[in-house]
């Protein structure tokens, strides 16, 4: 067994990037190694070096050791665990008409949350100010005052430049384009702030919680709007400008070209989005409602027109899902959103068309399922986004080498 001790360096990080404390913690959090001997076996490090790396994690309060885990030789060993209580994560999921604000632990477990009727039309300054006030309330409700804050994760119903943290291009978030969200929030919270499209966060939560053993996943959200997210080779794929997965505004031929709220015609969302179905159902009848909740309420009351519209929408959505299946060849397609989780009506059409239109090779092992989340998926994804960032091996190694806490005091 070799001990890859790095040569002396004038830099702040005294560890090799592949065997520092950050990598050791990654092995623990992913479940690849649960004991000291398991870490030594995977990394090739000596037991003394493993102990040194673990000492840094234990001193930082990021790991605890207890319980037993059977070794390969059948002898019990003490198991290593991430200390989920070492810090808190502030997670925010902004929707078109409601915003959920939560505090989670480092395992993305919700400690306390609040759903507020905060609407996008209030503009970024007003809405973010109200979110900040709500965060303080939720932290108090969780009894987490004084806990170190790992960071803030924020999901937006719009295309997001992930690196810059800005809304870009057309979206329903009028007035948010290029607004410096991070600077606004950092005035109250001097911590890492990660911002992403809401569907990417749903995708991340779904993959981490239920499909971490699958390398390629396609998530489709069918709600008032329509969007998708992709996990490719185990990582969320955002594209060059953060526009990957904008399936809702891809043109779909053969179903007419209704006007979409983005300004184009014939977009998938203009055919199957909740607002579009509500538009068609209202025609010639009442003027109430205009989103997915209106459609679902009609379905739950047995409205035959609404049921037929949802089933037809499933077949139209299936056309786009079939194309994506041929292009991406995913292991699993997950259907979420309010329309996607209502009685299986949308799912039936999606499955029918995907298996009919895609080549057998692409669907031979394909699973098409409904999300298992009832709520909190966006919040969970936001929490995982933050944890991935602050506990990334290189980031964590730098913090520990500098003798500083990986998290910030409130």
Phi, psi and omega in degrees: 000129184262158178239105184276076179279124183289154176291161179301143183220148177276351180285172185280346186254112184272011184241150171292138185300340182262359179218019176282178179303326180298318179292323178298316179296323178298320177298323181288313184291330179274353179082005181290331178219134182241352182224167177300318181293326177295321177296315180299320182294318183285318186273337185080008179279155176289161180298323181293323179289321176300316180298321179298315179296318180293326178301320179296320179289320179294319180295326179281355179076017183272343184226146169230154186237125181179171186071184180232152176221124183295132178275175181295338179265006177083005180264130184293142177229156177287134183274147178258140183222149168293135175277095185295340182269007183292340180193172177241157177240134174267121183238133183228129179239102182273125177249182182293326182230348181220150179232132177255129179242132184217160169242130180235166171271187184285353173264010182067021174279128182288123178268325177196147178209166180212135176256122185241144178280063180264122186253150184297331183294347177291342180088161187295318183297311182293313184293317180293327176295319179289325177296316179301316178297320180294323178302314179300319179295317182293322177298318177297318180298327181279352184067030186252017178297134181090349178288141176296141183259122180286324182164181178240132173247132186229127177253134182235141178277060185197161173296136184232132168282104189297319181293316182277336182076028182244151168286136181232139173074190182294140172196175176283355181268068181298131179092356181262347186303120179067009176292137184278085183295319181299315181298321180298311183287328184291341176299328178257334186228092180282065183226167174302134181236116182250129184234134182210165173297142185299324182288328174299323179289323174298319179297314180298315180298316181298314182295313184295317185284321192236340188227031184295343179274356178257136185274335186227123185221140174243124178250130178241122177259120178243098179228221175299321171250179180230133178207174178212159176225155184229136167252120180239121182054040174088358183234144176296130180259122184253342184083178185293316183248016181080012184263000179299140178090005181280059185295334183295337182246025169270139183289138177241120183274154172094002181233025185081175181232067179295155179291132177261156181289351176278350181107340177273179180236145174078015177294153177306318182297328180288349179255326187233355178295153181303320179294325181288318177295320178296321177302313182290322180289331180284338186305121177077004182235256181251172183249014183267149176084156179189021182215187183297326181297323177297316181295314181297321178298320178294319179297314182293339176267011174077021180294116185295325179294320180292319178298315180295321180295320182290321178294319178295321178298325179298320179290323177293315177298325178299328178299314179290322179295324178294319177298315180296326179296317179292326182283317189257336183050059182286160172285325185212143170246126179249128179256122180231195184086161185299319179289324183288342183247020181253094170071005178077006183294318179288320182301320182302317180291321179298310181299315182304311186284322180299312181289336179279321188267332186272155178292147181304327180297323182284337184250002186302318180244011183290134173250132176241115189225164173267145179305146177272350180285136171264325177199176175070006180296315180297319178296317180297316178298320178296321179293317178296324179300315179293313182300318178303321183287308187285336179257010174302136186311313183293320180295314182293318179301319181296317180296315182292322180294328179278357179076017181253161178287141177291347180241161183259146174290150181293000000 
